[in-house]
Amino acid sequence: MDNPVKIEVKNLNFYYGEFQALHDNSLDFHINEVSALIGPSGCGKSTFLRCLNRMNDLIPISRVEGNILLDGLDIYDPSVDVVMLRSRIGMVFQKPNPFPKTIFENVAYGLRVNGIKDKSIIENRVEESLKLAAIWDEVKDRMHESAIGLSGGQQQRLCIARALAVEPEILLMDEPCSALDPIATQKIEELIYQLKKSFTIIIVTHNMQQAARVSDITAFFYMGELIETGETNTIFTRPKLKQTEDYITGRFG
Amino acid sequence: MSESVSSLQRRRNLLQKIVFNIFRLAALINGLALFIIVYFMVAKGWKAINWTFLTQPPVDSMTKGGILPCIVGTLCLSIGAILIAMPIGVASAIYLNEYARPGRLIRVIKLGINNLAGVPSIVFGLFGLAVFVVWLKMGVSIIAGALTLGAMTLPVIIGSTEEALRAVPDTYREASLGLGATKWQTIYRVVLPTALPGILTGTILGISRAAGETAPIMFTAAVFFTPSLPVSIFDEVMALPYHIYVLATAGTEIEATRHLQYGTALVLIFLVLGMNLIAIIYRSRLRKRMQ
């Protein structure tokens, strides 16, 4: 945990109407580290993740309390442009969700909406992103075919490339492998390992082994509370709390 | 024991067979209805259809000649109705489905739209007469008729557009917003293209329904007889459904023009089926391009 702090979450509370989904969570995320959020279904880890790029703003009855500082600036401050914010924070979703467009247009999308018109810049960035997402060799000859024709694992790497093309500083991944087979999962995990050299990565996962394999920091959520957090090695070998140990060893959840 | 099980099994299978056959019959009746309608129109009307019929105006008190002004009139009214109703309908549906936060205003608007769909077509005709023809001084004209047909079609277009928008997975919206797109960019670049086949289908079905209506245009756009083709949107026109109505009820030679009535009906049916066919072909092309 020597790297500088990228995101600082302070006393975060989140409500869906009357229901409080997150209770007073505080947690830091560091540059060039992978942080894994684990916990049983409904524990609030996805909600937590979606607070970080304000994706929860889309839910009409939701409410946020507390602070999330990105490079020291509160992302929930009224002066913050949420559209700009989201272009700094890439997101990869549980189910691969490429647009029903060509492979090229999927990756170019983020560039186009952010106002980049120069064809050669777009082409270069698309190629770089696809290479970074380790899918270039598989798609370079079919750039103008629909992305819907790709396999699930390819689609997910395409979605990662799509997120990377915007050159975000942070990558949020919401169970990115839950819809994939083991081989595709392995590819994504290797990719995460490569990507952390350039990004701050936060990944929600249900898969304990995956958290242990890919992350530097692990945070364990239960019932909306952040129970324990620490270096992944420590959490998985010598957790401080019995509750954490029970979950990690599969005794509940 | 095993005997009673197998008799239960037999009874369950029998029941299932009976139920499915009833459903099958119900489905068959639909197909049959269209077939019978088309069969009768073709059988009684095909003799009336020839080159003159399709390319000439009626002559001799509409007992001879063709129906070209009616074909042109109905096409003008249908296209006009699409041009008016589609932008308004699609925009309304986008607002209701993508922007509006649920509340009392939205409930009232939706209630209004649903009730609009239930208003009888003759009421739309009188509304068009009062508002477009008289109050806005458009006179009996293509524009007044197209506005009336458009108003009548609006609820259909809004309904089918909303349905098409709801069918676009939220994950598309989230992915787009997550990349730093604005809400409008998301709608314009991702949601609308994905929903377009459904929107077009709904629109064309709505318009082709309206194209066959008589009541909304009889006070607003259609006239008994005019040999000339329209040159401006403020001209009155003949229209296929109204022409059938006139020949069959108000003409001087009702029996002698029966074949012309069926011929006109046949043309109307093919015009409407043709519009639907275009919609279906276009939709399947769009879908293929997306996959």
Interface residues (C-beta under 8 A of the other chain):
Chain A: N53 M55 L58 P60 V83 M84 R86 S87 R88 I89 G90 M91 F93 K95 N97 F99 P100 K101 Y109 G110 R112 V113 N114 S146 I148 G149 C159 R162 A163 V166
Chain B: R101 P102 P169 T171 Y172 R173 E174 A175 S176 L177 G178 L179 G180 A181 T182 Q185 R189 V190 P193 T194 R289 M290 Q291
